[in-house]
Amino acid sequence: MYGCPRYSRRVARGRTAKVLTHRYDGTGLHRQPDHLIVEEPLEIQLDGVLVATTMRTPGHDFELAAGFCHTEGLLDGAPVRSCRYCGTGSAVESEFNVVSVDTGGLAPPPRPRLTATTSACGICGTTAVDDLRERLHPLPPGPPFALDVLAAVPARVAGDAELFAVTGAVHAAVAFDRAGAPVLGREDIGRHNAVDKVVGRLLLDGGLPASELGLYVSGRASFEIVQKSWAAGIGTVVAVSAPSSLAVAAARLAGITLCGFARRGRLNVYTPVEG
């Protein structure tokens, strides 16, 4: 089911929390219930060594951990043998906020990471384009996606954003095929986490490199989004908002078609892949 030999039990975690709020409608304050997205830390271990702590929305934690290790170059081609929760606390929040990715020691010994990453931008800015050039090669050219297909992607994936519809506080990442149809989507309070969850699912299913898929992201296209797409072999990225200058530079180096401001059937193409 998961694409690798062994996983510990899956646990349904609460991803939203119900609270009471007061809404002002021009006439006064009115008490009413509201739903907030849950944000909790997740410690990611690789072969027993802590490599990252990220703030995330619970759910698809194994995919997030495996995807992070892949997109950050920590696996170096080593297969993921298992993923498991390994918290030691008695509370659910503690027990299921630590995930260990096991390669049986086949991955290079990871360097422990002591700083936490946030749900806002992950580790944006800590990896330079030159570092990517050392561990990743430009993607091989392939047939481009039709522009009308790319422009229609946001509308086609909108119905899959269930958490956003409830909370209005999450980002989405969706892999789509050459017809623009959604193949795999994940939501998280951090856009980088949503991408890692998609990449992790593809990795565990043996679907990397994903050269036949494109990637849609809500919000902006940061350098880190391009980095993770590059590591997954995804050659086309479509974002609802603008890319950063560093994202454009990385996309050009990778041979990635990077599109932004994809709204209402229109988009900007920042890095067309020249044939």
C-alpha positions as CSV (number, residue, x, y, z in Angstrom):
1,M,0.0,0.0,0.0
2,Y,2.8,2.4,0.9
3,G,5.4,1.4,-1.6
4,C,8.0,0.2,1.0
5,P,8.1,-2.9,3.2
6,R,7.1,-1.7,6.6
7,Y,5.2,1.2,8.2
8,S,3.8,1.6,11.7
9,R,0.1,2.0,12.2
10,R,-1.7,5.0,10.7
11,V,-3.5,7.2,13.1
12,A,-6.3,9.7,12.1
13,R,-5.2,13.0,13.6
14,G,-7.3,16.1,14.1
15,R,-6.4,18.6,11.4
16,T,-8.9,21.3,12.5
17,A,-9.9,22.7,15.9
18,K,-13.3,24.2,16.7
19,V,-13.3,27.4,18.6
20,L,-15.8,30.2,19.5
21,T,-15.2,33.6,17.9
22,H,-17.0,36.9,17.6
23,R,-17.8,38.2,14.2
24,Y,-18.5,41.9,13.5
25,D,-21.0,42.4,10.7
26,G,-21.4,46.1,10.9
27,T,-24.2,46.0,13.4
28,G,-22.3,44.5,16.3
29,L,-20.5,41.4,17.6
30,H,-22.1,38.0,17.2
31,R,-20.8,34.9,18.8
32,Q,-20.3,31.9,16.5
33,P,-18.2,28.8,16.0
34,D,-15.2,28.8,13.8
35,H,-12.7,26.2,12.6
36,L,-8.9,26.7,12.8
37,I,-6.2,24.7,11.2
38,V,-4.1,22.7,13.6
39,E,-0.4,23.6,13.7
40,E,2.0,21.2,15.5
41,P,5.8,20.5,15.3
42,L,7.0,17.4,13.6
43,E,10.5,16.1,14.2
44,I,12.0,14.3,11.2
45,Q,14.7,11.7,11.9
46,L,16.8,9.9,9.3
47,D,18.2,6.6,10.5
48,G,17.8,7.8,14.1
49,V,19.3,11.3,13.6
50,L,17.2,14.4,13.9
51,V,17.5,16.3,10.7
52,A,14.6,18.8,10.9
53,T,11.8,20.1,12.9
54,T,9.0,21.7,11.0
55,M,5.6,23.2,11.9
56,R,2.9,21.3,10.0
57,T,-0.7,20.2,9.8
58,P,-1.0,16.6,11.1
59,G,-1.7,14.1,8.5
60,H,0.4,12.3,5.8
61,D,3.3,12.6,8.2
62,F,5.2,9.7,6.7
63,E,5.0,11.3,3.2
64,L,6.2,14.6,4.6
65,A,9.2,13.0,6.3
66,A,10.2,10.9,3.3
67,G,9.6,13.7,0.9
68,F,11.6,16.1,2.9
69,C,14.6,13.7,3.1
70,H,14.4,13.2,-0.7
71,T,14.0,16.9,-1.7
72,E,16.8,17.9,0.6
73,G,19.2,15.4,-0.9
74,L,19.6,13.4,2.3
75,L,18.7,10.0,0.8
76,D,21.3,10.2,-2.0
77,G,19.4,7.5,-3.8
78,A,19.0,5.2,-0.8
79,P,15.6,3.4,-0.6
80,V,13.2,4.1,2.2
81,R,12.8,0.9,4.1
82,S,10.3,2.1,6.6
83,C,8.7,5.1,8.3
84,R,7.4,5.0,11.8
85,Y,6.3,7.2,14.7
86,C,8.8,7.1,17.5
87,G,7.7,9.7,20.1
88,T,8.2,8.7,23.7
89,G,5.6,10.8,25.3
90,S,2.2,9.6,26.6
91,A,0.2,12.3,25.0
92,V,-1.0,11.9,21.4
93,E,0.7,15.2,20.5
94,S,4.0,13.9,21.7
95,E,3.7,10.3,20.5
96,F,2.8,11.2,16.9
97,N,5.0,14.3,16.4
98,V,8.2,12.4,15.7
99,V,8.7,10.4,12.5
100,S,11.8,8.3,11.7
101,V,12.7,7.5,8.1
102,D,14.8,4.3,8.0
103,T,17.2,3.4,5.1
104,G,19.1,0.7,7.1
105,G,22.1,3.0,7.1
106,L,22.3,3.1,3.3
107,A,21.8,6.9,3.2
108,P,24.8,9.1,4.0
109,P,25.2,9.9,7.7
110,P,23.0,13.0,8.1
111,R,24.2,16.0,9.9
112,P,21.9,16.8,12.9
113,R,19.9,20.0,12.4
114,L,19.3,22.0,15.5
115,T,17.1,24.8,14.2
116,A,13.4,24.5,13.6
117,T,11.8,25.4,10.3
118,T,8.5,27.2,10.3
119,S,5.3,26.6,8.5
120,A,5.8,29.9,6.7
121,C,8.8,29.2,4.6
122,G,10.6,26.1,5.6
123,I,14.3,26.5,5.2
124,C,14.1,29.3,2.5
125,G,17.4,30.9,1.8
126,T,19.6,28.3,3.5
127,T,20.5,26.6,0.3
128,A,22.0,28.5,-2.6
129,V,21.6,27.9,-6.2
130,D,25.2,26.8,-6.4
131,D,24.5,24.1,-3.9
132,L,21.7,22.7,-6.0
133,R,24.0,22.7,-9.1
134,E,26.4,20.4,-7.2
135,R,23.8,17.7,-6.4
136,L,21.2,18.1,-9.1
137,H,21.5,17.9,-12.9
138,P,19.3,20.0,-15.3
139,L,16.1,18.1,-16.2
140,P,16.1,16.4,-19.6
141,P,13.9,18.3,-22.1
142,G,10.5,16.9,-22.7
143,P,7.3,17.8,-24.5
144,P,5.9,21.1,-23.0
145,F,2.5,21.3,-21.4
146,A,0.0,23.3,-23.5
147,L,-0.5,26.8,-22.1
148,D,-4.2,26.6,-22.1
149,V,-3.9,23.4,-20.0
150,L,-1.7,25.1,-17.5
151,A,-3.9,28.2,-17.2
152,A,-6.9,25.9,-16.4
153,V,-5.2,24.0,-13.7
154,P,-6.1,26.3,-10.7
155,A,-9.8,26.0,-11.5
156,R,-9.6,22.2,-11.9
157,V,-7.9,21.6,-8.5
158,A,-10.0,24.1,-6.5
159,G,-12.5,21.5,-5.6
160,D,-9.9,19.4,-3.9
161,A,-8.9,22.0,-1.3
162,E,-11.1,20.6,1.5
163,L,-9.1,22.0,4.4
164,F,-8.9,25.5,2.9
165,A,-12.7,25.5,2.4
166,V,-13.2,24.9,6.1
167,T,-10.4,27.0,7.6
168,G,-9.1,29.4,4.9
169,A,-5.6,28.9,6.4
170,V,-3.7,26.2,4.4
171,H,-1.8,25.8,1.2
172,A,-2.2,23.2,-1.4
173,A,0.2,21.3,-3.7
174,V,-1.3,19.2,-6.5
175,A,0.5,17.0,-9.1
176,F,-1.4,17.0,-12.4
177,D,-1.0,15.1,-15.6
178,R,-0.5,16.4,-19.2
179,A,-4.3,16.9,-19.6
180,G,-4.3,19.1,-16.5
181,A,-6.2,16.6,-14.4
182,P,-5.3,16.3,-10.7
183,V,-3.4,13.2,-9.8
184,L,-2.3,13.7,-6.2
185,G,-3.0,16.6,-3.9
186,R,-2.1,17.5,-0.3
187,E,-2.8,20.5,2.0
188,D,-0.8,21.8,4.9
189,I,-0.3,25.0,6.8
190,G,3.1,25.3,5.1
191,R,3.4,25.3,1.3
192,H,6.7,23.5,1.5
193,N,5.2,20.8,3.6
194,A,2.4,20.3,1.1
195,V,4.9,19.8,-1.7
196,D,7.0,17.4,0.4
197,K,3.9,15.4,1.1
198,V,3.2,15.1,-2.6
199,V,6.8,14.2,-3.4
200,G,6.9,11.7,-0.5
201,R,3.8,9.9,-1.8
202,L,5.3,9.7,-5.3
203,L,8.6,8.5,-3.8
204,L,7.0,5.8,-1.7
205,D,4.9,4.6,-4.7
206,G,8.0,4.4,-7.0
207,G,6.8,7.4,-9.0
208,L,10.0,9.4,-9.1
209,P,11.3,11.1,-11.2
210,A,7.9,12.5,-12.1
211,S,8.8,13.8,-15.5
212,E,5.3,13.4,-16.9
213,L,3.6,15.5,-14.1
214,G,3.4,19.2,-13.4
215,L,3.1,20.7,-10.0
216,Y,0.5,23.3,-8.9
217,V,1.1,25.3,-5.7
218,S,-1.2,27.8,-4.0
219,G,0.4,31.1,-3.1
220,R,3.8,32.2,-4.3
221,A,6.5,30.1,-5.9
222,S,9.6,30.4,-3.7
223,F,13.1,29.1,-4.3
224,E,12.3,26.2,-2.1
225,I,9.3,25.1,-4.2
226,V,11.4,25.1,-7.3
227,Q,14.2,23.2,-5.4
228,K,11.7,20.5,-4.3
229,S,10.2,20.2,-7.8
230,W,13.7,19.9,-9.3
231,A,14.6,17.1,-6.9
232,A,11.4,15.2,-7.8
233,G,12.1,15.5,-11.6
234,I,9.0,17.7,-12.1
235,G,9.7,20.1,-15.0
236,T,6.6,22.4,-14.8
237,V,5.5,24.4,-11.8
238,V,2.3,26.6,-11.8
239,A,1.7,29.0,-8.9
240,V,-1.2,31.2,-8.1
241,S,1.0,34.1,-7.1
242,A,4.4,35.5,-8.1
243,P,7.7,33.7,-8.1
244,S,10.7,35.1,-6.3
245,S,13.8,36.2,-8.3
246,L,15.8,33.3,-6.8
247,A,13.0,30.8,-7.8
248,V,13.3,32.1,-11.4
249,A,17.1,31.7,-11.3
250,A,16.8,28.1,-10.0
251,A,14.1,27.2,-12.6
252,R,16.3,28.5,-15.4
253,L,19.2,26.4,-14.2
254,A,17.0,23.3,-13.7
255,G,15.2,23.6,-17.1
256,I,11.8,24.0,-15.3
257,T,8.9,25.9,-16.8
258,L,7.8,28.3,-14.1
259,C,4.5,30.0,-14.3
260,G,2.9,32.5,-11.9
261,F,-0.2,34.5,-11.4
262,A,-2.3,31.6,-12.7
263,R,-5.8,33.0,-12.3
264,R,-9.0,33.2,-14.3
265,G,-7.5,31.3,-17.3
266,R,-4.4,33.5,-17.5
267,L,-0.8,33.1,-16.3
268,N,2.7,34.6,-16.6
269,V,5.5,32.3,-18.0
270,Y,8.8,33.2,-16.4
271,T,11.1,30.5,-17.6
272,P,9.9,28.9,-20.9
273,V,12.0,25.9,-21.7
274,E,13.5,26.5,-25.1
275,G,13.6,23.6,-27.5
